[in-house]
Amino acid sequence: MPVLCGAAGVVAHAGFDVLLSQRHRSAPPLRNVRCELVADHVGCHVAFVMAAEHGESWWWARWDSARHEVVLRDVCAGVSESEPDDCLLPEGHVGVHSFQLPAVG
């Protein structure tokens, strides 16, 4: 079974201000995050930080050693064939779908 990356990250002040400016947030934005991609992935770490506009806008933290940003991305369209489960990673993510990773607890 694939292993979760789990690298820790913090949403920078500028990104957090962008999140706070969004209308109709479903919950307060997350500041401290952990990468939700598969371990040893290529590219930036990614973590969901907030939904807005009544769940229509999905915001993600994206970071590596050189940058920290928040980006607006649609959720992946991946669906499990064996269980009624959707992928909860951003569209175009690298690696396996969220339903192929161990549950975070």
C-alpha positions as CSV (number, residue, x, y, z in Angstrom):
1,M,0.0,0.0,0.0
2,P,1.3,3.5,-0.8
3,V,2.5,5.7,2.1
4,L,1.4,9.2,2.8
5,C,4.0,12.0,2.6
6,G,2.9,13.9,5.6
7,A,5.5,16.7,5.4
8,A,4.6,19.6,7.7
9,G,4.0,23.0,6.4
10,V,2.6,26.4,7.5
11,V,0.5,28.7,5.4
12,A,2.4,32.0,5.1
13,H,0.9,35.3,6.3
14,A,0.1,36.5,2.8
15,G,-1.6,33.3,1.8
16,F,-3.6,33.2,5.1
17,D,-4.8,36.8,4.4
18,V,-6.0,35.6,1.0
19,L,-8.0,32.8,2.6
20,L,-9.5,35.1,5.2
21,S,-10.7,37.4,2.4
22,Q,-12.8,34.6,0.8
23,R,-16.6,34.8,1.1
24,H,-18.8,32.0,2.5
25,R,-16.0,30.0,4.1
26,S,-17.1,26.5,5.2
27,A,-14.8,26.7,8.2
28,P,-11.8,28.7,9.3
29,P,-8.8,28.1,7.1
30,L,-6.1,25.8,8.3
31,R,-2.7,27.3,9.1
32,N,-0.6,24.2,10.0
33,V,-0.9,21.5,7.4
34,R,0.6,18.2,6.3
35,C,1.2,17.1,2.8
36,E,-1.6,14.8,1.5
37,L,0.3,13.3,-1.4
38,V,2.0,10.0,-1.7
39,A,5.5,9.7,-0.1
40,D,8.4,10.5,-2.4
41,H,6.2,12.5,-4.8
42,V,7.8,14.8,-7.3
43,G,7.3,18.6,-7.0
44,C,5.6,20.7,-4.3
45,H,3.8,19.4,-1.2
46,V,0.1,20.0,-1.2
47,A,-2.6,20.2,1.5
48,F,-6.2,21.2,1.6
49,V,-6.7,24.4,3.7
50,M,-10.3,25.6,3.1
51,A,-13.5,25.5,1.0
52,A,-15.3,28.7,0.2
53,E,-18.3,29.9,-1.8
54,H,-20.5,27.3,-0.2
55,G,-18.1,24.5,-1.1
56,E,-17.6,25.5,-4.7
57,S,-14.1,26.9,-4.2
58,W,-11.3,24.6,-2.9
59,W,-8.1,26.2,-1.6
60,W,-4.8,24.4,-1.2
61,A,-1.5,25.1,0.3
62,R,1.4,24.3,-2.0
63,W,5.0,24.5,-0.7
64,D,8.6,23.5,-1.2
65,S,11.9,24.9,0.0
66,A,11.6,28.0,-2.2
67,R,7.9,28.9,-2.1
68,H,4.8,28.9,0.0
69,E,1.5,29.7,-1.6
70,V,-2.2,29.1,-1.6
71,V,-3.9,28.2,-4.8
72,L,-7.5,27.7,-6.0
73,R,-7.9,24.3,-7.7
74,D,-10.9,22.1,-8.5
75,V,-10.9,18.7,-6.7
76,C,-9.8,15.7,-8.6
77,A,-12.4,13.8,-10.6
78,G,-11.0,10.4,-9.6
79,V,-13.5,7.9,-8.2
80,S,-12.7,4.5,-6.7
81,E,-14.0,1.5,-8.8
82,S,-14.2,-0.8,-5.7
83,E,-15.9,1.5,-3.2
84,P,-18.1,4.7,-3.3
85,D,-15.1,7.0,-2.7
86,D,-14.0,10.2,-4.4
87,C,-10.4,11.5,-4.6
88,L,-10.0,14.5,-2.3
89,L,-6.8,15.9,-3.8
90,P,-6.6,18.8,-6.2
91,E,-7.1,18.2,-9.9
92,G,-3.9,17.3,-11.7
93,H,-2.2,16.0,-8.5
94,V,0.9,13.7,-8.8
95,G,0.8,10.1,-7.6
96,V,-2.1,8.0,-6.4
97,H,-5.6,9.2,-5.5
98,S,-6.5,10.0,-1.9
99,F,-8.6,6.8,-1.6
100,Q,-5.5,4.7,-2.4
101,L,-3.7,6.2,0.6
102,P,-4.0,5.2,4.3
103,A,-6.6,7.2,6.2
104,V,-5.3,10.0,8.3
105,G,-6.3,9.8,11.9
